[in-house]
Amino acid sequence: HNRLAQTVNCRGLGTCGTCAVRVEGEVAPATWNGMEKARLHFPPYSANNNKLLRLACQVRVQGDLKVTKFDKFWGQGEEETREKSFSAP
């Protein structure tokens, strides 16, 4: 979460969108679920950038990933905040 976004996050329900990230790698489900469709088509997410995003709370890691969090309160910006790589067992 970016800065104060932790105070409004939904604790995994998929309703706030503060955990929106770009995911490169295998996750399940492979495409947006219903909650992601609803949240990521709602402002402040732009139509241009939202197709690249997933809600981290709504996906399960299936292999190696690259996860990118973007700037601005909801993570809807264009600047990367930081990059970390993780490997699934």
N, C-alpha and C positions, 0 to 999 in steps of 0.2 A: 504494500500500500504506500501511496505517496503522502508523506507528512500527515496532515490532519485527517486524511481519508480513513485512518484507522478508527476514528471515533464514530463514523457513520456506516462502517461495513456491516454486512448482513450475516456474518458468521457462517458463510457457506450456503445460503439459500439461493444465491444467484440473482438477487433483486437490486443490489446497489450498484454493481458494476465496477467497484473500486479495485478489483483484482484482474481487470482486463489486461491481457498480455498477448504478445505475438508468440506463437509456439511453432517451432520448426522441429518436426519429429513425429513419432507415432504416439497418439493419444486415443482414448476411447471416451465417448463416441467420436468417430472420425469427422463428423460434421456437427454443426450447432444442434443443440437440443432445444426444446421449446422455450426454456428460460433464457438461453442465450439469444435466440431469435428476437424475443420480446425486448430484452435489455439493450442489445447492441444495435437495434434500429431506433432507439429512443435517444434524444439529445442527452448529453453533449457529443455523442459519437458521430463523426462525419461519415457520410455514405462512402467517401473515397477510402477511408482507412479502416472502417469497421469489418470488412471482409477478412482482414488479416488478423483480427483479434479473436481470442477465446477468453472465457471466464475461467480463471485458474481453478476456482472452486467447483466447476462443473465437469472437469475432465480427469481421467485417470492416466497416469504415465504407463506407456507400453514399451518403452525403449529409451535410447539416448535422445535427449532433447536440447534444444537451444531455446531459452525463454528470454524475451526482451520486454522490459517494462518501459513505458514511455512517460514523459513528463506531464505536467498539469495535474490538477486535483484528481481527476477521474482516470488519469493515464491515457487520455485521448490526444495528447500532443504528438509532435513529430520527432522530438529529441529523445534519444535513449537515456534513461536515468542511470542504469548500470547493467552489466552483463555478467551472468554466472552460468556455468555449465554443470550439469548434474548427470550422473549415470544411474540407470535403474539396475538393480541386482539381477 
